[in-house]
Amino acid sequence: GVLGPNGAGKTTLLRMITGLLKTSEGTVSVFGRDPAVDHGIYARIGLVPEDDAAYGFLTARQFVQYAAELSGSDASPAAVDDALGKVNLLDAADRRIGMYSKGMRQRAKVAAALVNEPQLLLLDEPLNGADPTQRAVLIGLFHELAEAGRTIIVSSHVLAEVERMTDRVVAILDGKLAAAGEIRAIRDAMTEFPHRIRIDVDQPRVLAGAVISHESVVGVHVRDDGLDVETENLSDFGAEIARTARDAGVRITRFEPLDASLESVFRHLLRIRK
């Protein structure tokens, strides 16, 4: 997943990977080839652009067939219908795209990107305009493609969507790489920000007195129904808390990290930038 605020360079990066933009510095290599000069690589790449890049006067079937012909792949009716079926558009395949809702146009773009069975699929805000049901279908489709061995690169400003679709992220801030890797690994590397944990417990003050002596704990806030703990080492604290609760004679009903989500990680990255 590629994430970053508006203007960070996400779309620019995807366009350079597909050869639609040339780099001002450095090089881009896709399958060992330069996409800016070797257009034969297009047969192995699929792109769903953020822009509403679909011809409104074409039907979805014609649009997907055109995409197949441009990439030099199978443009047979069977191949076209297979791509349309993956995004649940067969029933509306012969309607002009200009009559589609935004979500349907988005699915037509996804079908056009899939018709050549790409080894690399690039998705720029792929869920724009899709309703909750359509989003679930598309996310499920992207997971199936990844499990089948395809490489999926998705860019979105909706962090919850990136988290649902990817297992690794690349964060871009001001056109520069800010972090890369699994979400948890990135968070664990941010040692300047203690991990925050919410614990619901039947005797908050008793547990607070027990955990404050833990070496990794740097702060404890007691609530009526529990406590919020700040720790420099989430793994160590998580491994110790059950024994601590047992020794203190208290019952924990909830243990939840408050800043382990992708949104929290990205918020910390923005704080580092400032």
Beta strands, then each sheet from edge to edge (+ up, - down):
strand 1: 2-3
strand 2: 45-48
strand 3: 120-124
strand 4: 151-155
strand 5: 169-173
strand 6: 176-181
strand 7: 195-201
strand 8: 217-222
strand 9: 226-231
strand 10: 252-257
sheet 1: 1+ 5+ 6-
sheet 2: 2+ 3+ 4+
sheet 3: 8+ 9- 7+ 10-
end
